[in-house]
Amino acid sequence: MNRPSTGFPALARACAVVGARDVFAEQTWFTWTAGWLMRVVLQVTFFALLGSYVGGTGQTRYLLIGGAANVAALEALTVMLYSAHDRLGGTLPLLVAAPRDYFLVLLSRYPNCVVTGTLTSSIALLSCPLLVGVHLEYPRALLAVPVIALGATATYVFGGFLGGIVIKVRSGRWLLLNIGWMSMAILCGFTIRVGYWPAPLTWLAQILPFTHALRALRGVLGDATVALIVGQCALEAAVAVLWFVVGRSVLGLTIERARRDGSIQLSS
């Protein structure tokens, strides 16, 4: 008799199915479209139009691209909340006891954060220019979608790192989410240019997710060379690897300490 596969691909598929069912249990396509997507399009349009009053067409374009990409960052970052949900729901001890790396399980369960974030951001980016009078070159503009997905993936891994903190201080999960997201919004070039800040903050932005993907995105929608775009995408991939290593280490240490002090419980 064939035994079920227990390798990582099978684990990732099972985790993704569980995550997708969680999402569809919370919302439908109608609520997502009429609620979240409509709100995002109106929000991106509002801030882009605000830019036209402040700095003209260039500022409108800058805020349009940054505002749309920022939505993907927010959705991807919400993965950090699910580690707190595991703790509050009492499922964390069972997941930790399983013979698998909890960090990998966490990231494998909610890739929908990247998928929906990329979808929402791309729809806003490609539709809002019609409303604010910004011209995009097609079909080149469609290359923005994989670049957004890359930035969302790096942010998703960064959210896994924050999940290692939230799992210990779960009462501050929403505060940490907002601090993480707002820090990225301010430092990574979504609304304010990276070079505007003092040198230490500018250096910090280089290792935060989406900074390099956003530069590549602006390059794709502008007239940047292929070399510059590919180079920025490579740096973004390196940032994702960095936060994967850091996040896995932090979450591993947090769980090991919880094992030692007995703070992993079957209830919150």
Helices and strands as residue ranges (DSSP letters): H 8-26, H 29-31, I 32-37, H 38-77, H 79-89, H 92-97, H 102-109, H 112-127, H 129-132, G 140-143, H 144-166, G 170-172, H 173-187, G 194-196, H 199-207, H 211-220, H 226-261
